[in-house]
């Protein structure tokens, strides 16, 4: 999960200075990594590795994914 979380800003930064297909690929990669983090949180909750997670923060993470996909177009 740490690697996925670290990948989000790194790919976003790289994408912001890229063009065309490479830009879209970096933003898609960042969105995929953020989805991986969300899945990790949901899995940790399901297996009771963690007791709770702020639902508002989870919604904000999903908004990050949506924004990255939008910028990938």
C-alpha positions in Angstrom: 0.0 0.0 0.0 2.9 2.4 0.7 4.3 1.8 -2.8 0.9 2.5 -4.4 0.3 5.6 -2.3 3.8 6.9 -3.2 3.1 6.2 -6.8 0.2 8.6 -7.0 2.0 12.0 -6.6 5.0 10.7 -8.6 2.9 9.7 -11.6 0.8 12.8 -11.3 3.9 15.0 -11.3 5.4 13.2 -14.3 2.1 13.4 -16.2 1.8 17.1 -15.6 5.0 17.6 -17.7 4.1 15.1 -20.3 2.1 15.3 -23.5 -0.2 13.0 -25.5 -0.4 9.3 -24.7 2.4 9.5 -22.1 0.4 12.1 -20.1 -2.7 10.0 -20.2 -0.7 6.9 -19.2 0.8 8.6 -16.2 -2.6 9.9 -15.0 -4.2 6.5 -15.6 -1.3 4.9 -13.6 -1.8 7.4 -10.7 -5.6 6.7 -10.7 -5.0 3.0 -10.7 -2.6 3.3 -7.8 -5.1 5.4 -5.8 -7.7 2.7 -6.5 -5.3 0.2 -5.2 -5.0 2.2 -2.0 -8.8 2.5 -1.7 -9.1 -1.3 -2.1 -6.4 -1.8 0.5 -8.3 0.3 3.0 -11.6 -1.5 2.2 -9.8 -4.9 2.6 -8.3 -3.8 5.9 -11.7 -2.8 7.1 -13.3 -6.1 5.9 -10.7 -8.2 7.6 -10.8 -6.0 10.7 -7.1 -5.1 10.4 -8.2 -1.6 11.2 -11.3 -0.6 13.2 -12.4 2.4 11.2 -11.5 4.8 8.4 -12.9 8.3 7.9 -15.7 7.9 5.3 -15.2 11.5 4.2 -11.5 10.8 3.5 -12.5 7.7 1.5 -14.8 9.9 -0.6 -12.0 12.4 -1.1 -9.7 9.6 -2.3 -12.4 8.6 -4.8 -12.6 12.2 -6.0 -8.9 12.1 -6.6 -9.4 9.1 -8.9 -12.2 10.8 -10.8 -10.1 13.9 -11.3 -7.1 11.9 -12.5 -9.3 10.0 -15.0 -10.8 13.3 -16.2 -7.3 14.8 -16.7 -6.2 11.8 -18.6 -8.6 12.6 -21.5 
